[in-house]
Amino acid sequence: MGKLVKFRERKLLMFSKIIEDYPLLIEFLETESDMDESELETLPNEMQLFFRNILILPRLLG
């Protein structure tokens, strides 16, 4: 499995408006940028849903 948040995705999120609604996500991106997709289950439920629906699903469909 690959990284949970790829470098390009991380940069886009850090400078987007949507991230202002997710303070936990801001903290995650600043500290845990090397986390693998296999470690997704260790995150809080809200963050798991965000990653599954916003980041991982579009990768699979694309």
C-alpha positions in Angstrom: 0.0 0.0 0.0 1.1 3.6 -0.6 1.1 6.7 1.5 -2.2 7.8 2.9 -1.6 11.4 1.7 0.6 11.9 -1.3 2.9 15.0 -1.4 0.8 16.8 -4.0 -2.5 16.1 -2.2 -1.0 17.3 1.0 0.1 20.6 -0.5 -3.3 21.1 -2.1 -5.1 20.4 1.2 -2.8 22.6 3.3 -3.6 25.6 1.1 -7.4 24.9 0.5 -10.4 26.5 2.3 -12.0 23.2 3.2 -9.3 22.3 5.6 -10.3 25.2 7.9 -13.4 23.0 8.8 -11.1 20.1 9.9 -8.6 21.2 12.7 -7.7 17.5 13.3 -6.8 17.2 9.6 -4.5 20.2 9.8 -2.7 18.7 12.7 -2.4 15.4 11.0 -1.0 16.9 7.8 1.6 18.8 9.8 2.7 15.8 11.9 1.9 12.4 10.3 2.6 13.0 6.6 4.4 9.6 6.2 1.4 7.4 7.3 0.6 4.4 5.1 -2.9 3.5 3.9 -2.7 0.4 6.1 -2.7 2.6 9.2 -6.0 4.3 8.3 -7.9 2.4 11.0 -5.8 4.1 13.8 -7.2 7.5 13.0 -10.4 9.0 14.5 -13.6 8.1 12.7 -14.1 11.5 11.2 -10.7 11.5 9.6 -11.1 7.9 8.3 -14.3 9.0 6.5 -12.6 12.0 5.1 -9.7 10.0 3.7 -11.9 7.2 2.3 -14.4 9.6 0.6 -12.2 12.5 -0.4 -8.8 11.0 -1.2 -8.8 7.2 -1.6 -12.1 6.7 -3.5 -11.2 9.2 -6.3 -7.8 7.4 -6.8 -9.6 4.1 -7.3 -12.1 5.6 -9.7 -9.6 7.7 -11.6 
